[in-house]
Amino acid sequence: MPILHHLLYWLGKLTGTIIILPHPIAIGNFGEELYYGLLKARREKKKLVVLFPYELPGLLRLRIPNREMAHLQSEYRAFLPSNPLYPVCCVLITLYFGFFRGVHIITNKYWGIQLSEYSRIPMLGQELLWKPKLVMQSFSWDVVRAYEWDKQTKENLEISLSKKRLAIAQRQRIQMGLPSDAWFVCLHVREGGYYNDYQTVERNATIDNYIPAIEEITRRGGWVVRIGDDTMKRLPSMPQVIDYPFTPQKSELMDLYLLKECRTYIGMQSGILDIAIMFQRPIIQTNMYSWLLGYPQKERDVGILKHVYSKSDKRFLAPMEWPKTPWAQHAFHPRDNYVFYENTPQELRQIVIEFFDQGADWTPNDAQLAFNATRWAAAVKKLETPMGSERQIDDVHARYRLATRLSTAQGVLGADFLKHYAARQNEILSEQHAEPDTIK
């Protein structure tokens, strides 16, 4: 492990802080690491120091998705960007990693030698977020249980914008056409434009299928703010619906404001989901492609899986079969025998109805509890054995991270989905009029 990791670890020990450089490229990783870093700081009665690099030009560019994340405030954060020394530290971090990014580009181009991510991407301190020691040689559920992550995530953790930034965002909200007294839902349907990964079909979906769900929300008096980027397909004009990526108010600050202030977040298993989790918003997950990571978080959160067809078995998999597939398939890969089908418009509308119709006495039914039990048992068993990382340290770290996310997820799959998934799949097959051979 690079000496810089140890240096920040001991500096944190001396100052009574937890120091991290969260993943700057993937906004989901940034949100996850900030959230769990703050939870750990609260638990250990410490402060979290979050350092963030500056962007460099040309080939050295990191493509940082949201620099406003560095300005989020919490009583458990220390050494904020307003501190005069903060820019100095960030400049040093930028120069250090920028140098090694340059070395990597040269050595990879001329000699095929690649430096490790530890050297060229400014992400440090993650090793301490989910386990007590910088280096641990084995995985233990006793360590995970000692953190009591489920209790920590149930207790609200305030993460906010500064007063100045909040005032700016509230003005832009009105300019965008969203009334100050309106309740609204943030909707994110991942497409392939941002990363140019249209081929990553398991993670993408079609916005048109969500129109009945959108109409269900507006029928109830809510507004829908579709979030994302301007490579996405535009929504048709609808009352009480704002296609935010195509408005003049689109900005990194407004991205965070909308996610923090929405009544509910509806989205897929992509990076923005972790920002909604960080802000502890109620969540409806759709078109889920993984049974493990990114599961509904809060007790009343709900989700629905994509439909997965096995070419070798010539049939769809039942939800209960997902956790029983080989470990590598906790997130299915189409190239490995599986065909994906998106949630139908009826399913998407129904999960919205189910979520908003939850009464004060709502409890999960037997089918929902049974899937969670199956999911938990399968994950516990599989996390007890190595996952296949090249380095033991990386493997142990990844297992602690996954175990933490497993133990904090308290939500369920939709009741209607579990009851009627077979009928929906029959409808899909009948529409194809043939055995599926392409990804949908």
C-alpha positions as a LaTeX table, in Angstrom:
\begin{tabular}{lrrr}
\hline
Residue & $x$ (\AA) & $y$ (\AA) & $z$ (\AA) \\
\hline
Met1 & 0.00 & 0.00 & 0.00 \\
Pro2 & 1.52 & 3.41 & $-0.96$ \\
Ile3 & 3.23 & 5.41 & 1.75 \\
Leu4 & 0.74 & 8.28 & 1.26 \\
His5 & $-2.03$ & 6.07 & 2.63 \\
His6 & $-0.06$ & 5.45 & 5.79 \\
Leu7 & 0.88 & 9.12 & 6.09 \\
Leu8 & $-2.78$ & 10.25 & 6.03 \\
Tyr9 & $-3.70$ & 7.45 & 8.44 \\
Trp10 & $-1.17$ & 8.56 & 11.05 \\
Leu11 & $-1.95$ & 12.23 & 10.46 \\
Gly12 & $-5.57$ & 11.42 & 11.23 \\
Lys13 & $-4.49$ & 9.59 & 14.38 \\
Leu14 & $-2.52$ & 12.62 & 15.56 \\
Thr15 & $-5.32$ & 15.11 & 14.86 \\
Gly16 & $-8.26$ & 12.95 & 15.95 \\
Thr17 & $-9.77$ & 13.07 & 12.45 \\
Ile18 & $-10.61$ & 10.74 & 9.60 \\
Ile19 & $-8.97$ & 11.95 & 6.39 \\
Ile20 & $-10.24$ & 10.80 & 2.99 \\
Leu21 & $-9.77$ & 11.67 & $-0.64$ \\
Pro22 & $-13.03$ & 10.28 & $-2.03$ \\
His23 & $-13.18$ & 8.84 & $-5.51$ \\
Pro24 & $-13.26$ & 12.01 & $-7.66$ \\
Ile25 & $-14.41$ & 10.46 & $-10.93$ \\
Ala26 & $-17.45$ & 8.39 & $-9.90$ \\
Ile27 & $-20.05$ & 10.52 & $-8.14$ \\
Gly28 & $-21.65$ & 7.46 & $-6.59$ \\
Asn29 & $-18.43$ & 6.40 & $-4.92$ \\
Phe30 & $-17.91$ & 9.96 & $-3.71$ \\
Gly31 & $-21.37$ & 10.05 & $-2.15$ \\
Glu32 & $-20.96$ & 6.64 & $-0.57$ \\
Glu33 & $-17.58$ & 7.48 & 0.93 \\
Leu34 & $-18.69$ & 10.87 & 2.22 \\
Tyr35 & $-21.79$ & 9.38 & 3.85 \\
Tyr36 & $-20.06$ & 6.46 & 5.54 \\
Gly37 & $-17.14$ & 8.68 & 6.49 \\
Leu38 & $-19.52$ & 11.02 & 8.31 \\
Leu39 & $-21.29$ & 8.08 & 9.95 \\
Lys40 & $-17.98$ & 6.76 & 11.21 \\
Ala41 & $-16.91$ & 10.21 & 12.41 \\
Arg42 & $-20.16$ & 10.53 & 14.37 \\
Arg43 & $-19.78$ & 7.07 & 15.86 \\
Glu44 & $-16.18$ & 7.65 & 16.92 \\
Lys45 & $-16.76$ & 11.27 & 17.98 \\
Lys46 & $-14.28$ & 12.55 & 15.44 \\
Lys47 & $-14.34$ & 14.92 & 12.47 \\
Leu48 & $-14.11$ & 14.00 & 8.82 \\
Val49 & $-11.63$ & 15.81 & 6.59 \\
Val50 & $-12.47$ & 15.58 & 2.88 \\
Leu51 & $-9.80$ & 16.69 & 0.42 \\
Phe52 & $-10.57$ & 17.15 & $-3.24$ \\
Pro53 & $-8.21$ & 17.66 & $-6.21$ \\
Tyr54 & $-8.43$ & 20.41 & $-8.78$ \\
Glu55 & $-9.06$ & 19.61 & $-12.42$ \\
Leu56 & $-6.11$ & 19.45 & $-14.77$ \\
Pro57 & $-6.19$ & 20.12 & $-18.53$ \\
Gly58 & $-5.87$ & 17.82 & $-21.50$ \\
Leu59 & $-4.89$ & 14.19 & $-21.03$ \\
Leu60 & $-4.41$ & 14.75 & $-17.29$ \\
Arg61 & $-8.08$ & 15.63 & $-16.85$ \\
Leu62 & $-10.00$ & 13.51 & $-14.33$ \\
Arg63 & $-13.50$ & 14.54 & $-15.49$ \\
Ile64 & $-14.73$ & 15.35 & $-11.98$ \\
Pro65 & $-18.56$ & 15.10 & $-12.12$ \\
Asn66 & $-19.55$ & 17.49 & $-9.31$ \\
Arg67 & $-17.16$ & 19.84 & $-7.53$ \\
Glu68 & $-19.98$ & 21.15 & $-5.32$ \\
Met69 & $-19.77$ & 17.92 & $-3.33$ \\
Ala70 & $-16.66$ & 19.30 & $-1.64$ \\
His71 & $-18.74$ & 22.14 & $-0.13$ \\
Leu72 & $-21.42$ & 20.04 & 1.57 \\
Gln73 & $-21.62$ & 20.80 & 5.27 \\
Ser74 & $-22.09$ & 18.69 & 8.39 \\
Glu75 & $-21.34$ & 19.10 & 12.05 \\
Tyr76 & $-18.98$ & 16.15 & 11.65 \\
Arg77 & $-16.87$ & 17.77 & 8.94 \\
Ala78 & $-13.70$ & 19.74 & 9.60 \\
Phe79 & $-11.27$ & 21.70 & 7.43 \\
Leu80 & $-13.81$ & 22.93 & 4.90 \\
Pro81 & $-12.88$ & 24.69 & 1.61 \\
Ser82 & $-13.34$ & 28.05 & 3.37 \\
Asn83 & $-10.19$ & 27.34 & 5.42 \\
Pro84 & $-7.21$ & 29.25 & 3.89 \\
Leu85 & $-5.03$ & 26.12 & 4.08 \\
Tyr86 & $-7.54$ & 23.95 & 2.26 \\
Pro87 & $-6.61$ & 25.16 & $-1.28$ \\
Val88 & $-2.93$ & 24.64 & $-0.48$ \\
Cys89 & $-3.54$ & 21.00 & 0.44 \\
Cys90 & $-5.67$ & 20.48 & $-2.66$ \\
Val91 & $-2.97$ & 21.98 & $-4.90$ \\
Leu92 & $-0.39$ & 19.59 & $-3.44$ \\
Ile93 & $-2.71$ & 16.63 & $-3.96$ \\
Thr94 & $-3.39$ & 17.73 & $-7.54$ \\
Leu95 & 0.32 & 18.08 & $-8.34$ \\
Tyr96 & 1.20 & 14.74 & $-6.74$ \\
Phe97 & $-1.39$ & 12.71 & $-8.59$ \\
Gly98 & $-1.08$ & 14.80 & $-11.74$ \\
Phe99 & 2.61 & 13.89 & $-11.91$ \\
Phe100 & 1.90 & 10.18 & $-11.66$ \\
Arg101 & $-0.98$ & 10.43 & $-14.13$ \\
Gly102 & 1.49 & 11.92 & $-16.59$ \\
Val103 & 4.02 & 9.17 & $-15.90$ \\
His104 & 1.30 & 6.58 & $-16.42$ \\
Ile105 & 0.28 & 8.05 & $-19.77$ \\
Ile106 & 3.88 & 7.97 & $-21.02$ \\
Thr107 & 4.83 & 4.52 & $-19.71$ \\
Asn108 & 1.58 & 2.99 & $-20.92$ \\
Lys109 & 1.87 & 4.50 & $-24.38$ \\
Tyr110 & 5.51 & 3.58 & $-25.06$ \\
Trp111 & 6.14 & 0.48 & $-22.92$ \\
Gly112 & 2.69 & $-0.83$ & $-22.01$ \\
Ile113 & 3.41 & $-0.32$ & $-18.31$ \\
Gln114 & 0.40 & 0.76 & $-16.24$ \\
Leu115 & 0.68 & 2.33 & $-12.81$ \\
Ser116 & $-1.82$ & 1.26 & $-10.18$ \\
Glu117 & $-4.91$ & 3.37 & $-9.50$ \\
Tyr118 & $-3.48$ & 4.07 & $-6.04$ \\
Ser119 & $-0.75$ & 6.12 & $-7.73$ \\
Arg120 & $-2.69$ & 8.04 & $-10.38$ \\
Ile121 & $-6.22$ & 8.58 & $-9.04$ \\
Pro122 & $-6.61$ & 10.74 & $-5.90$ \\
Met123 & $-8.57$ & 8.38 & $-3.67$ \\
Leu124 & $-7.25$ & 7.67 & $-0.19$ \\
Gly125 & $-8.64$ & 6.75 & 3.21 \\
Gln126 & $-11.36$ & 4.34 & 2.03 \\
Glu127 & $-9.56$ & 1.52 & 3.83 \\
Leu128 & $-10.73$ & 2.95 & 7.17 \\
Leu129 & $-14.38$ & 3.58 & 6.37 \\
Trp130 & $-15.71$ & 0.05 & 6.81 \\
Lys131 & $-13.11$ & $-1.54$ & 9.08 \\
Pro132 & $-11.04$ & $-0.42$ & 12.10 \\
Lys133 & $-7.50$ & $-0.96$ & 10.78 \\
Leu134 & $-5.69$ & 0.28 & 7.71 \\
Val135 & $-4.54$ & $-3.21$ & 6.77 \\
Met136 & $-6.48$ & $-6.34$ & 7.68 \\
Gln137 & $-5.55$ & $-9.78$ & 6.41 \\
Ser138 & $-8.95$ & $-11.44$ & 6.79 \\
Phe139 & $-12.66$ & $-10.74$ & 6.70 \\
Ser140 & $-14.83$ & $-11.14$ & 9.82 \\
Trp141 & $-18.57$ & $-10.68$ & 10.28 \\
Asp142 & $-17.85$ & $-9.87$ & 13.93 \\
Val143 & $-16.14$ & $-6.67$ & 12.79 \\
Val144 & $-19.11$ & $-5.75$ & 10.61 \\
Arg145 & $-21.63$ & $-6.43$ & 13.40 \\
Ala146 & $-19.61$ & $-4.35$ & 15.89 \\
Tyr147 & $-20.20$ & $-1.25$ & 13.78 \\
Glu148 & $-24.00$ & $-1.66$ & 13.99 \\
Trp149 & $-24.37$ & 0.04 & 10.63 \\
Asp150 & $-28.12$ & $-0.59$ & 10.49 \\
Lys151 & $-28.65$ & 1.46 & 13.65 \\
Gln152 & $-26.37$ & 4.22 & 12.41 \\
Thr153 & $-28.17$ & 4.62 & 9.10 \\
Lys154 & $-31.57$ & 4.74 & 10.80 \\
Glu155 & $-30.48$ & 7.83 & 12.77 \\
Asn156 & $-30.72$ & 10.98 & 10.66 \\
Leu157 & $-27.43$ & 12.57 & 9.65 \\
Glu158 & $-27.83$ & 16.16 & 8.47 \\
Ile159 & $-25.81$ & 17.01 & 5.36 \\
Ser160 & $-26.58$ & 20.44 & 4.00 \\
Leu161 & $-25.72$ & 23.24 & 1.65 \\
Ser162 & $-24.32$ & 26.46 & 3.03 \\
Lys163 & $-26.80$ & 29.33 & 3.52 \\
Lys164 & $-25.32$ & 31.19 & 0.56 \\
Arg165 & $-25.55$ & 28.20 & $-1.78$ \\
Leu166 & $-29.03$ & 27.32 & $-0.55$ \\
Ala167 & $-30.27$ & 30.84 & $-1.31$ \\
Ile168 & $-28.87$ & 30.64 & $-4.85$ \\
Ala169 & $-30.50$ & 27.26 & $-5.43$ \\
Gln170 & $-33.89$ & 28.41 & $-4.11$ \\
Arg171 & $-33.88$ & 31.35 & $-6.55$ \\
Gln172 & $-33.01$ & 29.05 & $-9.42$ \\
Arg173 & $-35.77$ & 26.68 & $-8.41$ \\
Ile174 & $-38.35$ & 29.42 & $-8.94$ \\
Gln175 & $-36.73$ & 30.43 & $-12.23$ \\
Met176 & $-36.96$ & 26.80 & $-13.34$ \\
Gly177 & $-40.72$ & 26.87 & $-12.79$ \\
Leu178 & $-40.85$ & 24.66 & $-9.68$ \\
Pro179 & $-43.05$ & 26.38 & $-7.06$ \\
Ser180 & $-41.45$ & 26.89 & $-3.67$ \\
Asp181 & $-44.33$ & 25.11 & $-1.91$ \\
Ala182 & $-44.59$ & 22.17 & $-4.33$ \\
Trp183 & $-43.58$ & 18.65 & $-3.36$ \\
Phe184 & $-41.61$ & 16.90 & $-6.06$ \\
Val185 & $-39.94$ & 13.68 & $-7.05$ \\
Cys186 & $-36.51$ & 13.40 & $-8.66$ \\
Leu187 & $-36.47$ & 10.86 & $-11.49$ \\
His188 & $-33.28$ & 9.48 & $-12.99$ \\
Val189 & $-33.34$ & 6.93 & $-15.81$ \\
Arg190 & $-29.81$ & 6.07 & $-16.82$ \\
Glu191 & $-28.89$ & 6.12 & $-20.50$ \\
Gly192 & $-25.49$ & 5.60 & $-22.09$ \\
Gly193 & $-24.67$ & 9.14 & $-23.17$ \\
Tyr194 & $-22.64$ & 10.45 & $-20.25$ \\
Tyr195 & $-20.05$ & 7.67 & $-20.33$ \\
Asn196 & $-20.77$ & 6.65 & $-23.94$ \\
Asp197 & $-21.56$ & 3.15 & $-22.71$ \\
Tyr198 & $-24.78$ & 2.38 & $-24.51$ \\
Gln199 & $-23.54$ & $-1.21$ & $-24.71$ \\
Thr200 & $-23.77$ & $-1.52$ & $-20.91$ \\
Val201 & $-27.39$ & $-2.47$ & $-21.32$ \\
Glu202 & $-27.90$ & $-3.91$ & $-17.85$ \\
Arg203 & $-27.48$ & $-0.43$ & $-16.36$ \\
Asn204 & $-29.59$ & 1.53 & $-18.86$ \\
Ala205 & $-33.32$ & 1.92 & $-19.50$ \\
Thr206 & $-35.85$ & 3.78 & $-21.66$ \\
Ile207 & $-37.45$ & 6.97 & $-20.32$ \\
Asp208 & $-40.64$ & 6.45 & $-22.36$ \\
Asn209 & $-41.60$ & 3.48 & $-20.19$ \\
Tyr210 & $-41.77$ & 5.79 & $-17.16$ \\
Ile211 & $-44.49$ & 8.10 & $-18.51$ \\
Pro212 & $-47.38$ & 6.26 & $-16.75$ \\
Ala213 & $-45.43$ & 6.45 & $-13.47$ \\
Ile214 & $-44.82$ & 10.17 & $-14.03$ \\
Glu215 & $-48.51$ & 10.72 & $-14.67$ \\
Glu216 & $-49.38$ & 8.84 & $-11.47$ \\
Ile217 & $-47.22$ & 11.23 & $-9.45$ \\
Thr218 & $-48.65$ & 14.38 & $-11.03$ \\
Arg219 & $-52.18$ & 12.97 & $-10.58$ \\
Arg220 & $-51.44$ & 12.92 & $-6.86$ \\
Gly221 & $-50.45$ & 16.57 & $-6.92$ \\
Gly222 & $-46.69$ & 16.15 & $-7.09$ \\
Trp223 & $-44.16$ & 17.46 & $-9.56$ \\
Val224 & $-41.55$ & 15.39 & $-11.36$ \\
Val225 & $-38.06$ & 16.73 & $-11.98$ \\
Arg226 & $-36.18$ & 14.50 & $-14.39$ \\
Ile227 & $-32.44$ & 14.71 & $-13.65$ \\
Gly228 & $-29.40$ & 13.63 & $-15.63$ \\
Asp229 & $-27.51$ & 15.23 & $-18.52$ \\
Asp230 & $-28.31$ & 16.71 & $-21.92$ \\
Thr231 & $-27.29$ & 13.60 & $-23.86$ \\
Met232 & $-30.57$ & 12.01 & $-22.75$ \\
Lys233 & $-33.72$ & 11.69 & $-24.80$ \\
Arg234 & $-36.06$ & 14.58 & $-24.08$ \\
Leu235 & $-39.35$ & 14.03 & $-22.32$ \\
Pro236 & $-42.56$ & 15.13 & $-24.03$ \\
Ser237 & $-44.13$ & 18.27 & $-22.59$ \\
Met238 & $-46.33$ & 17.33 & $-19.61$ \\
Pro239 & $-47.94$ & 19.37 & $-16.83$ \\
Gln240 & $-45.95$ & 19.55 & $-13.57$ \\
Val241 & $-42.94$ & 17.88 & $-15.20$ \\
Ile242 & $-39.58$ & 19.60 & $-15.60$ \\
Asp243 & $-36.97$ & 18.13 & $-17.93$ \\
Tyr244 & $-34.21$ & 19.67 & $-15.82$ \\
Pro245 & $-31.12$ & 18.69 & $-17.91$ \\
Phe246 & $-32.39$ & 20.96 & $-20.69$ \\
Thr247 & $-33.07$ & 24.02 & $-18.54$ \\
Pro248 & $-30.75$ & 27.03 & $-18.10$ \\
Gln249 & $-30.66$ & 26.24 & $-14.37$ \\
Lys250 & $-28.84$ & 22.95 & $-14.85$ \\
Ser251 & $-25.73$ & 23.08 & $-12.63$ \\
Glu252 & $-23.73$ & 21.05 & $-10.12$ \\
Leu253 & $-25.26$ & 23.05 & $-7.27$ \\
Met254 & $-28.83$ & 22.45 & $-8.47$ \\
Asp255 & $-28.12$ & 18.74 & $-8.91$ \\
Leu256 & $-27.40$ & 18.50 & $-5.19$ \\
Tyr257 & $-30.21$ & 20.85 & $-4.14$ \\
Leu258 & $-32.87$ & 18.87 & $-6.03$ \\
Leu259 & $-31.66$ & 15.55 & $-4.67$ \\
Lys260 & $-31.62$ & 16.88 & $-1.13$ \\
Glu261 & $-35.04$ & 18.57 & $-1.28$ \\
Cys262 & $-37.09$ & 16.00 & $-3.19$ \\
Arg263 & $-39.80$ & 14.09 & $-1.35$ \\
Thr264 & $-38.81$ & 10.84 & $-3.08$ \\
Tyr265 & $-36.08$ & 9.71 & $-5.44$ \\
Ile266 & $-36.94$ & 7.32 & $-8.26$ \\
Gly267 & $-33.98$ & 5.87 & $-10.05$ \\
Met268 & $-31.77$ & 3.00 & $-11.09$ \\
Gln269 & $-28.59$ & 1.44 & $-9.75$ \\
Ser270 & $-26.28$ & 4.18 & $-10.96$ \\
Gly271 & $-24.08$ & 6.73 & $-9.22$ \\
Ile272 & $-26.78$ & 9.30 & $-8.50$ \\
Leu273 & $-28.58$ & 6.71 & $-6.37$ \\
Asp274 & $-25.77$ & 6.95 & $-3.81$ \\
Ile275 & $-26.25$ & 10.72 & $-3.59$ \\
Ala276 & $-29.93$ & 10.16 & $-2.78$ \\
Ile277 & $-28.88$ & 7.61 & $-0.15$ \\
Met278 & $-26.35$ & 10.09 & 1.24 \\
Phe279 & $-29.13$ & 12.66 & 1.66 \\
Gln280 & $-31.28$ & 9.88 & 3.18 \\
Arg281 & $-34.18$ & 10.40 & 0.82 \\
Pro282 & $-37.04$ & 7.87 & 0.49 \\
Ile283 & $-36.28$ & 5.82 & $-2.62$ \\
Ile284 & $-38.06$ & 3.81 & $-5.30$ \\
Gln285 & $-35.57$ & 1.75 & $-7.30$ \\
Thr286 & $-36.41$ & 0.53 & $-10.77$ \\
Asn287 & $-34.79$ & $-1.70$ & $-13.39$ \\
Met288 & $-32.41$ & $-3.13$ & $-10.80$ \\
Tyr289 & $-29.69$ & $-5.32$ & $-12.30$ \\
Ser290 & $-27.95$ & $-6.33$ & $-9.05$ \\
Trp291 & $-29.40$ & $-8.24$ & $-6.10$ \\
Leu292 & $-26.65$ & $-7.12$ & $-3.73$ \\
Leu293 & $-25.13$ & $-3.66$ & $-4.13$ \\
Gly294 & $-27.54$ & $-0.74$ & $-4.33$ \\
Tyr295 & $-30.51$ & $-2.44$ & $-2.67$ \\
Pro296 & $-33.41$ & $-0.34$ & $-1.27$ \\
Gln297 & $-31.97$ & 1.34 & 1.81 \\
Lys298 & $-34.71$ & 2.47 & 4.21 \\
Glu299 & $-37.38$ & 0.20 & 5.67 \\
Arg300 & $-40.10$ & 1.69 & 3.44 \\
Asp301 & $-37.96$ & 1.91 & 0.31 \\
Val302 & $-39.01$ & $-0.41$ & $-2.49$ \\
Gly303 & $-37.53$ & $-1.68$ & $-5.72$ \\
Ile304 & $-38.15$ & $-3.88$ & $-8.74$ \\
Leu305 & $-35.66$ & $-6.02$ & $-10.64$ \\
Lys306 & $-35.17$ & $-6.16$ & $-14.35$ \\
His307 & $-36.33$ & $-9.38$ & $-15.99$ \\
Val308 & $-33.45$ & $-11.72$ & $-16.82$ \\
Tyr309 & $-33.74$ & $-14.46$ & $-19.42$ \\
Ser310 & $-31.25$ & $-17.35$ & $-19.32$ \\
Lys311 & $-30.35$ & $-18.49$ & $-22.81$ \\
Ser312 & $-28.95$ & $-21.80$ & $-21.58$ \\
Asp313 & $-32.08$ & $-22.61$ & $-19.54$ \\
Lys314 & $-34.40$ & $-21.08$ & $-22.15$ \\
Arg315 & $-36.50$ & $-19.36$ & $-19.50$ \\
Phe316 & $-36.66$ & $-16.30$ & $-17.25$ \\
Leu317 & $-35.12$ & $-16.49$ & $-13.81$ \\
Ala318 & $-37.38$ & $-16.08$ & $-10.81$ \\
Pro319 & $-36.24$ & $-13.38$ & $-8.34$ \\
Met320 & $-35.37$ & $-16.07$ & $-5.76$ \\
Glu321 & $-32.87$ & $-17.53$ & $-8.23$ \\
Trp322 & $-30.83$ & $-14.37$ & $-8.59$ \\
Pro323 & $-28.86$ & $-14.71$ & $-5.33$ \\
Lys324 & $-28.18$ & $-18.39$ & $-6.05$ \\
Thr325 & $-26.23$ & $-17.75$ & $-9.24$ \\
Pro326 & $-22.38$ & $-17.74$ & $-9.16$ \\
Trp327 & $-20.76$ & $-14.93$ & $-7.20$ \\
Ala328 & $-19.62$ & $-13.10$ & $-10.31$ \\
Gln329 & $-23.26$ & $-12.72$ & $-11.23$ \\
His330 & $-24.38$ & $-10.57$ & $-8.30$ \\
Ala331 & $-24.62$ & $-8.10$ & $-11.18$ \\
Phe332 & $-25.56$ & $-9.99$ & $-14.33$ \\
His333 & $-23.57$ & $-9.52$ & $-17.50$ \\
Pro334 & $-25.43$ & $-10.00$ & $-20.80$ \\
Arg335 & $-22.39$ & $-11.44$ & $-22.54$ \\
Asp336 & $-22.47$ & $-14.35$ & $-20.10$ \\
Asn337 & $-25.71$ & $-15.98$ & $-21.22$ \\
Tyr338 & $-28.32$ & $-13.51$ & $-19.99$ \\
Val339 & $-30.80$ & $-11.27$ & $-21.80$ \\
Phe340 & $-32.21$ & $-8.23$ & $-20.01$ \\
Tyr341 & $-35.73$ & $-6.88$ & $-20.28$ \\
Glu342 & $-36.71$ & $-3.57$ & $-18.76$ \\
Asn343 & $-39.58$ & $-3.10$ & $-16.36$ \\
Thr344 & $-42.85$ & $-2.59$ & $-18.20$ \\
Pro345 & $-44.76$ & 0.70 & $-17.98$ \\
Gln346 & $-47.40$ & $-1.11$ & $-15.89$ \\
Glu347 & $-44.75$ & $-2.33$ & $-13.41$ \\
Leu348 & $-43.26$ & 1.14 & $-13.09$ \\
Arg349 & $-46.62$ & 2.76 & $-12.43$ \\
Gln350 & $-47.57$ & 0.04 & $-9.95$ \\
Ile351 & $-44.43$ & 0.39 & $-7.85$ \\
Val352 & $-45.13$ & 4.14 & $-7.58$ \\
Ile353 & $-48.70$ & 3.42 & $-6.45$ \\
Glu354 & $-47.47$ & 0.83 & $-3.98$ \\
Phe355 & $-44.93$ & 3.20 & $-2.46$ \\
Phe356 & $-47.22$ & 6.20 & $-2.10$ \\
Asp357 & $-50.10$ & 4.10 & $-0.78$ \\
Gln358 & $-48.09$ & 2.78 & 2.16 \\
Gly359 & $-50.09$ & 3.48 & 5.30 \\
Ala360 & $-48.80$ & 4.16 & 8.79 \\
Asp361 & $-49.22$ & 0.47 & 9.65 \\
Trp362 & $-47.47$ & $-0.84$ & 6.51 \\
Thr363 & $-45.29$ & $-3.94$ & 6.95 \\
Pro364 & $-43.58$ & $-6.18$ & 4.37 \\
Asn365 & $-45.46$ & $-9.31$ & 3.33 \\
Asp366 & $-44.14$ & $-12.87$ & 3.47 \\
Ala367 & $-42.82$ & $-12.88$ & $-0.10$ \\
Gln368 & $-40.86$ & $-9.67$ & 0.46 \\
Leu369 & $-39.36$ & $-10.98$ & 3.70 \\
Ala370 & $-38.54$ & $-14.31$ & 2.07 \\
Phe371 & $-36.56$ & $-12.65$ & $-0.73$ \\
Asn372 & $-34.63$ & $-10.54$ & 1.78 \\
Ala373 & $-33.81$ & $-13.66$ & 3.81 \\
Thr374 & $-32.62$ & $-15.47$ & 0.69 \\
Arg375 & $-30.56$ & $-12.47$ & $-0.37$ \\
Trp376 & $-28.97$ & $-12.13$ & 3.08 \\
Ala377 & $-28.11$ & $-15.84$ & 3.40 \\
Ala378 & $-26.56$ & $-15.99$ & $-0.07$ \\
Ala379 & $-24.48$ & $-12.86$ & 0.47 \\
Val380 & $-23.25$ & $-13.93$ & 3.91 \\
Lys381 & $-22.13$ & $-17.28$ & 2.53 \\
Lys382 & $-20.40$ & $-15.80$ & $-0.49$ \\
Leu383 & $-18.65$ & $-13.01$ & 1.42 \\
Glu384 & $-16.99$ & $-15.61$ & 3.64 \\
Thr385 & $-14.81$ & $-16.67$ & 0.70 \\
Pro386 & $-12.46$ & $-14.51$ & $-1.40$ \\
Met387 & $-14.03$ & $-12.65$ & $-4.30$ \\
Gly388 & $-11.11$ & $-13.06$ & $-6.66$ \\
Ser389 & $-9.22$ & $-9.74$ & $-6.35$ \\
Glu390 & $-5.57$ & $-9.95$ & $-7.32$ \\
Arg391 & $-4.39$ & $-8.51$ & $-4.01$ \\
Gln392 & $-5.54$ & $-9.85$ & $-0.65$ \\
Ile393 & $-5.78$ & $-6.33$ & 0.79 \\
Asp394 & $-8.11$ & $-5.25$ & $-2.03$ \\
Asp395 & $-10.21$ & $-8.41$ & $-1.61$ \\
Val396 & $-10.67$ & $-7.92$ & 2.14 \\
His397 & $-11.50$ & $-4.24$ & 1.68 \\
Ala398 & $-14.11$ & $-5.00$ & $-1.00$ \\
Arg399 & $-15.75$ & $-7.63$ & 1.19 \\
Tyr400 & $-16.05$ & $-5.22$ & 4.14 \\
Arg401 & $-17.58$ & $-2.61$ & 1.87 \\
Leu402 & $-20.14$ & $-5.03$ & 0.44 \\
Ala403 & $-20.94$ & $-6.42$ & 3.90 \\
Thr404 & $-21.61$ & $-2.90$ & 5.14 \\
Arg405 & $-23.98$ & $-2.15$ & 2.31 \\
Leu406 & $-25.68$ & $-5.48$ & 2.85 \\
Ser407 & $-26.26$ & $-4.84$ & 6.55 \\
Thr408 & $-27.62$ & $-1.32$ & 6.03 \\
Ala409 & $-30.19$ & $-2.20$ & 3.36 \\
Gln410 & $-33.60$ & $-2.47$ & 5.06 \\
Gly411 & $-35.95$ & $-2.07$ & 2.06 \\
Val412 & $-37.83$ & $-4.66$ & 0.01 \\
Leu413 & $-38.82$ & $-5.60$ & $-3.51$ \\
Gly414 & $-42.28$ & $-4.52$ & $-4.57$ \\
Ala415 & $-45.13$ & $-6.79$ & $-3.46$ \\
Asp416 & $-46.93$ & $-6.57$ & $-6.80$ \\
Phe417 & $-43.70$ & $-7.30$ & $-8.65$ \\
Leu418 & $-43.06$ & $-10.47$ & $-6.65$ \\
Lys419 & $-46.65$ & $-11.58$ & $-7.07$ \\
His420 & $-46.97$ & $-10.98$ & $-10.80$ \\
Tyr421 & $-43.44$ & $-11.19$ & $-12.22$ \\
Ala422 & $-44.21$ & $-14.48$ & $-14.04$ \\
Ala423 & $-47.24$ & $-12.97$ & $-15.79$ \\
Arg424 & $-45.19$ & $-9.95$ & $-16.84$ \\
Gln425 & $-42.51$ & $-12.23$ & $-18.29$ \\
Asn426 & $-45.10$ & $-14.18$ & $-20.25$ \\
Glu427 & $-46.31$ & $-10.90$ & $-21.70$ \\
Ile428 & $-42.74$ & $-10.03$ & $-22.69$ \\
Leu429 & $-42.27$ & $-13.35$ & $-24.46$ \\
Ser430 & $-45.61$ & $-13.11$ & $-26.25$ \\
Glu431 & $-44.66$ & $-9.67$ & $-27.54$ \\
Gln432 & $-41.40$ & $-11.10$ & $-28.93$ \\
His433 & $-43.17$ & $-14.03$ & $-30.66$ \\
Ala434 & $-39.88$ & $-15.91$ & $-30.42$ \\
Glu435 & $-37.10$ & $-16.91$ & $-28.08$ \\
Pro436 & $-35.20$ & $-13.73$ & $-27.16$ \\
Asp437 & $-31.81$ & $-13.28$ & $-28.75$ \\
Thr438 & $-31.15$ & $-9.59$ & $-28.25$ \\
Ile439 & $-30.82$ & $-7.30$ & $-25.29$ \\
Lys440 & $-33.81$ & $-5.15$ & $-24.45$ \\
\hline
\end{tabular}
